Amino acid sequence: MMEQGQLEKVMGLIINAGNAKSDAMEAIQAAKKGDFSLAKEKLQAADQALLEAHHAQTELLTAEAQGEALELTLLVVHSQDHLMTSITFNDLAKEMVELYQRMAA
């Protein structure tokens, strides 16, 4: 069974990665409507959420490097998958917002 502290970090990673992906999607939708100020805000929020997710991941990696075993569960695998998908989606959202800005100019 996963230790409570580890579970909290894994869940924080999932939640923040999910928030980042949602913010990135909202940025695309705002840019699509021509609201580039909101799109920028949403991209900044996505970046902040990804930073928080990275902090949780770093804490898990540091603990493991210090000899604290992390049980490899489907939840842990999901958290890493969620983070990587969110990073990729955020990168794509930035490109799409820029493309919408160019099209509007």
C-alpha positions in Angstrom: 0.0 0.0 0.0 1.3 3.4 -0.9 2.4 5.7 1.9 0.0 8.6 2.6 2.6 11.3 1.8 3.5 9.6 -1.5 -0.2 9.3 -2.4 -0.7 13.0 -1.8 2.2 13.8 -4.1 0.9 11.5 -6.8 -2.5 13.0 -6.5 -1.1 16.5 -6.6 0.8 15.7 -9.7 -2.4 14.4 -11.4 -4.5 17.4 -10.3 -2.0 20.0 -11.3 -1.4 18.3 -14.7 -5.1 18.1 -15.3 -5.5 21.8 -14.4 -2.7 22.7 -16.8 -4.4 20.8 -19.6 -7.7 22.5 -18.9 -6.1 25.9 -18.8 -4.3 25.3 -22.1 -7.6 24.2 -23.7 -9.3 27.4 -22.4 -6.4 29.4 -23.8 -7.0 27.9 -27.3 -10.8 28.6 -27.0 -10.1 32.2 -25.9 -7.7 32.7 -28.8 -10.2 31.2 -31.2 -12.7 33.9 -30.1 -10.0 36.6 -30.4 -9.6 37.2 -26.7 -5.8 37.1 -26.6 -5.5 38.7 -23.2 -7.5 35.8 -21.7 -5.5 33.3 -23.8 -2.3 34.7 -22.3 -3.7 34.5 -18.8 -4.8 30.9 -19.3 -1.3 29.9 -20.7 0.3 31.5 -17.7 -2.0 29.5 -15.4 -1.2 26.4 -17.3 2.5 27.0 -16.9 2.0 27.6 -13.1 0.0 24.4 -12.8 2.7 22.5 -14.7 5.3 24.0 -12.3 3.4 22.7 -9.3 3.1 19.2 -11.0 6.8 19.2 -11.6 7.5 20.1 -7.9 5.4 17.0 -6.9 7.3 14.8 -9.4 10.6 16.2 -8.2 9.7 15.4 -4.6 8.9 11.8 -5.6 12.1 11.4 -7.6 14.2 12.9 -4.8 12.6 10.6 -2.2 13.3 7.6 -4.4 16.9 8.7 -5.0 17.3 8.9 -1.2 16.2 5.2 -0.9 12.5 5.7 -0.2 10.8 3.1 -2.4 7.8 4.2 -4.3 5.3 1.4 -5.0 4.7 1.3 -8.8 1.0 1.4 -9.1 -1.4 2.2 -11.9 -2.0 5.5 -10.2 1.7 6.3 -10.3 1.9 5.4 -14.0 -1.2 7.4 -14.7 0.3 10.5 -12.9 3.4 10.4 -15.2 1.3 9.8 -18.3 -1.0 12.7 -17.3 2.0 15.0 -16.8 3.6 14.2 -20.1 0.3 14.6 -22.0 -0.3 17.9 -20.3 3.2 19.2 -21.1 2.7 18.3 -24.8 -0.7 19.8 -24.9 0.5 23.0 -23.3 3.2 23.3 -25.9 0.7 22.8 -28.7 -1.7 25.3 -27.1 1.1 28.0 -27.1 1.6 27.4 -30.8 -2.1 27.5 -31.6 -2.6 30.8 -29.7 0.3 32.3 -31.6 -1.2 31.0 -34.9 -4.6 32.6 -34.0 -2.9 35.9 -33.2 -1.1 35.9 -36.6 -4.4 35.1 -38.4 -6.1 38.0 -36.6 -3.3 40.4 -37.5 
